[in-house]
Amino acid sequence: MPHAAEEKHGDRLIADWASGAHLQFANDAARERYQARAQLIVDTIRLQDTGRIPVIPAATQKFALDYGPVTFREAMTEFDKTFAAYVRQYEDTDFDAYAGPEFIFPAGMFEALAWNRVRLPGVHLPDDKSFQFVEAEYMKADEYDEYLDDPSDWVLRKYLPRLSPMLEPLAQLPPLRNTLVFHQGLPDLVLAAAENPGVVEAMTALKASGEAVQEWYEYLGRLDQDLGGRLGLPRLLGAIAAAPFDIISTYYRGWRGAIVDMYTQPEKMKALMERLLPWQLQYGIDGAKALGHPIVTVYLYKGADGLMSDEQYEEFYWPTLKRLLLGLVEEGLLVWVFTQGKYDSRLHHFKEIPPGTCLIHLESGTDAFLAKEVLAGSQCIEGNVSSALLAAASVDEVEAYCLRLAEVCGKGGGFMMDFSAFLDEAKRENVKKMIEVASSPPAGRLMRERPCNGA
Amino acid sequence: MPQELKDAIVGLRMDEALTLAGRMLADGTKPLAIIAESSEAMQAIGRRYADGEAFIPELIMGGEIMRAISEAVLPDGASSGTEGSRGTVVIGTVRGDIHDIGKDIVALLLGIDGYAVHDLGTDVPVEDFVAAVREHDADIVALSGLLTLAFDAMKSTVDGIAAAGLRSTVKIMIGGAPVDENVRAYTGADGWGSDVGHALELAAGWTEGGA
């Protein structure tokens, strides 16, 4: 078979992304910096000993906003200010990649729909607090069969109406599956819309929400152009896919509901996960293609140590997650597996995925040194510098911990320096020390070229 | 029969536990006696959890079975009558943070461990903590937070309790994934824990003349 036929679509995406094909570079220096950093990130995931440790940011959030200063409320409504704060933060801190305000979201997206699933700064929470998700039972225990029978119908007429009062009228639409021709189904559908002003209002609310997203995406695009094209910083976050168990336990049934289902209707739960798996895989693959970004991020929520037993993890959580990861890797994509909480006992499972394909994020609860031991030669690890350490400890304490991380976990490659979760309250001097330790002797990893930001 | 009920709860068999509880009620066992048997079973699950033999799903499922039994055997609005004898705890997730799973589990286990637990919920303002400490004459305040943004709210809450003149009357613990000794020192709390086991140890130490 000719070589070209063997090239996976992920290989092409990696090459394009690493070359910065999507960016207009301000000058050659910016292009070189971008390409060197992007290639370093790819090579480190590929477990090559590149000679230096990349420093990446999981999500800087309030840490970035304080460069404005901008409150979370302002960040969700005044995008110019958000944009400026993030640019200032990355001009002041010498990361090898950037994570933007992707998880701040425009307030208008939620507010136009009165979205139930979030609590917003300036509405429900103080202006200086991040918006937060509300985990609740959005799918009832007896709705598995209904979902399995017609998922889109359930989403349209059950899920969306529960997430937004503006979308409640959608519950009164007839099932779309009945819509066939002018004399069957279609009249029912259009009549339901004509006779129910709420349906039209729901569409208007969706439009308003969509316009807020449109504006937000334009800002994110401009930010990418500035941070990528001018400062030479690759964007870390691309498409997202979710572990099927997390979809059920975090978005549909809630953690309590999911736990009860594990004991009372395990087979239905597994059937739903089987249904979700190919869709998530396709969502990740299509998203990577649409964004021109080869790294698909999978945030993990409910599989951490203590949240379930090893047996439950192996029965409920890992099988579909494993197949999701394998499917993405089969496409030639890289996967940023974002573990949350303590993950010590689960790490060995990532050895079941082809080596050098995943970037495993570790929060501070996970033992990074154990992770290195378990995953050396198998998957790249990153993270672990505690947000509490960066917020409350001295520069010397930060240096001591990061030095140890660099020396132990950095040995032989396959490690990136990063903090635990949101940087938020971290002291700037501590963050700079973390970056410095990874970048320079005596951690040693050699001769990092120190680019001059904004050049 | 009481032993069968306990076994069914520890074995997390909801339907069987409810059937047995219903049968005991029909046979004349008093509702509060059924609740007491169920509580013993929950304590057994709690001990298994503390020993690392059970996990959060067991605790939550056990709690769900307890709740279902209470609803089935107690008349509407009746109290389960389980008064905390080891001390009084005011617990809540601090202002600006709405995460509740960790807080709920600590509240559940403190309750079955013999404390009177007053759960103020999430996103709790400083003044609500202060009022609850006063109202319930609390021995312990447990502040929960998952976000690093919660550190300042924890500190404000500790400061608020002090400003109200109540600091010397309570021990304060902070808990949540990002919490550590640095955060404890920053907030001025008396102890910290990253999981429910720590919370139970701290509470036991404080109420039994320990640290």
Chai-1 contact restraints between the chains, C-beta under 6 A:
chainA,res_idxA,chainB,res_idxB,connection_type,confidence,min_distance_angstrom,max_distance_angstrom,comment,restraint_id
A,R119,B,I98,contact,1.0,0.0,6.0,A-B,restraint_1
A,L125,B,G96,contact,1.0,0.0,6.0,A-B,restraint_2
A,P126,B,G96,contact,1.0,0.0,6.0,A-B,restraint_3
A,K129,B,G96,contact,1.0,0.0,6.0,A-B,restraint_4
A,K129,B,L149,contact,1.0,0.0,6.0,A-B,restraint_5
A,Q132,B,I98,contact,1.0,0.0,6.0,A-B,restraint_6
A,W255,B,I101,contact,1.0,0.0,6.0,A-B,restraint_7
A,R256,B,I60,contact,1.0,0.0,6.0,A-B,restraint_8
A,I259,B,P57,contact,1.0,0.0,6.0,A-B,restraint_9
A,I259,B,I60,contact,1.0,0.0,6.0,A-B,restraint_10
A,I259,B,M61,contact,1.0,0.0,6.0,A-B,restraint_11
A,V260,B,E64,contact,1.0,0.0,6.0,A-B,restraint_12
A,Y263,B,L12,contact,1.0,0.0,6.0,A-B,restraint_13
A,Y263,B,M61,contact,1.0,0.0,6.0,A-B,restraint_14
A,L307,B,I56,contact,1.0,0.0,6.0,A-B,restraint_15
A,M308,B,F55,contact,1.0,0.0,6.0,A-B,restraint_16
A,M308,B,P57,contact,1.0,0.0,6.0,A-B,restraint_17
A,S309,B,F55,contact,1.0,0.0,6.0,A-B,restraint_18
A,S387,B,T148,contact,1.0,0.0,6.0,A-B,restraint_19
A,S387,B,P178,contact,1.0,0.0,6.0,A-B,restraint_20
A,A388,B,P178,contact,1.0,0.0,6.0,A-B,restraint_21
A,A388,B,D180,contact,1.0,0.0,6.0,A-B,restraint_22
A,A388,B,N182,contact,1.0,0.0,6.0,A-B,restraint_23
A,A388,B,V183,contact,1.0,0.0,6.0,A-B,restraint_24
A,A392,B,N182,contact,1.0,0.0,6.0,A-B,restraint_25
A,A392,B,V183,contact,1.0,0.0,6.0,A-B,restraint_26
A,A392,B,Y186,contact,1.0,0.0,6.0,A-B,restraint_27
A,A393,B,N182,contact,1.0,0.0,6.0,A-B,restraint_28
A,D424,B,T148,contact,1.0,0.0,6.0,A-B,restraint_29
A,D424,B,L149,contact,1.0,0.0,6.0,A-B,restraint_30
A,E425,B,T148,contact,1.0,0.0,6.0,A-B,restraint_31
